[in-house]
Amino acid sequence: MKDETRVNHPPAIELPGDNYPLNLPIFQNVKWETETVLEGERIARGERPGFFYSRLSNPSVRQLELMLAQLQRRDECMVTASGVNAVAQTLIGLTRAGDHVVFFTEGYGPTRQIIRGMLARFGVTHSMLSIDDLEGLERTLTARKTRLVWFESPTNPINKIADIEAITRLARAHGALTAIDNTAAGFHQHGEFDIDLFVHSLTKFTTGAGDVMGGAVIARRELIGQLRSDFRLFGAHLDALSASIMVRGLKTYFVRYRQQSSSAQAVAEFLEHHPACTRVRYPGLASQPKAELARRQMREFGSVICFDLVAGYEAGRKFTESLQLFARTPSFGSTESLAMPPQMMQPKDFSPEDLALSGIGPGTVRLSIGLEDIEDLKADLSQALEKAGQ
Ligand SMILES: *Cc1c(COP(=O)(O)O)cnc(C)c1O
């Protein structure tokens, strides 16, 4: 064999059958071979276990999928290249022209843009309601045959709590599927409810490091099977290295989520008593309108706090620019604390009525609490609130 040939056929490394690495190796690999063409065909058709091509399936990615399905208490999971992609794939994969989708004003902006823009272009209609309006939901489901009810809890950005039992019961009674974007609540909450599909951004709590992007859809086998046939053709698969980094990240997920929740609770209580702040929204605060519902549905309340600066829009700029320990940036769930000023919070696609319903005001700021020392965070917030004025 000449060297030119040899470098294209490197030596195989045999792993003894009784000797295992603790971490699954990163399968940085696109193609798999089989001894016979027939077996390759059977794998590609899904008739036997095995791998064929990494756009369809990859062992590193598969390990992450199985881990997430177990955490969320469902049979199957499909991971994607971003959270937004998981949202889009689910909405596109489950609807067709003539279908009707219900979603809520308080939710994540890009999801709204997919439903109102992309789905509408393909003939899927929608109704947008407030997440608090259960009567409106019942009226809408009675009046219009609905394919899917899409909701969040807590909602991003303003942390409203959805009545999951009521929403899923109404949807079920009217033959609609339910999908929850569970990104803020994490992978370990809400699994006991009668929800058909869980959608996540893996970019937030999976590693907490803000180093990789991804998304996931978690549901019963039949629904994921239905989504996968489209997904293979869209090609927005997660790569093996990102999946491995996420598997590693999940090993510290519970420690991070719980610590961040407990620090966020302390910061929310601090802000609630500060004269420069109003409408502090954190599901763990006893003063919240849905505090009892939140406590029934969740064990931990996450890292996100939303509040309004009494002094308004410009004070929000000054406040976030005065913070030393909070990065001025979107996203949440990372180990460092983050702050979104009002300038980054204003939805551009809302009528004044929708904006009022959304709960986002001119002085609304969103914080995500990280793993820093809680006294350091409070001191930083104190000095920045003072600089922002009242
Ligand atoms: C961040 C986020 C997404 C989108 O996730 P990306 O990974 O940024 O694409 C979707 N839904 C919610 C609720 C989010 O917070």
The ligand as an ORCA input file, in Angstrom:
! r2SCAN-3c Opt
* xyz 0 1
  C     -34.218     31.255     23.271
  C     -35.574     30.727     23.066
  C     -35.923     30.083     21.870
  C     -34.989     30.015     20.690
  O     -33.846     29.311     20.937
  P     -32.475     29.530     20.118
  O     -31.680     28.380     20.601
  O     -31.955     30.865     20.469
  O     -32.809     29.430     18.654
  C     -37.192     29.553     21.770
  N     -38.087     29.672     22.777
  C     -37.785     30.299     23.919
  C     -38.821     30.402     25.000
  C     -36.527     30.855     24.114
  O     -36.241     31.495     25.254
*
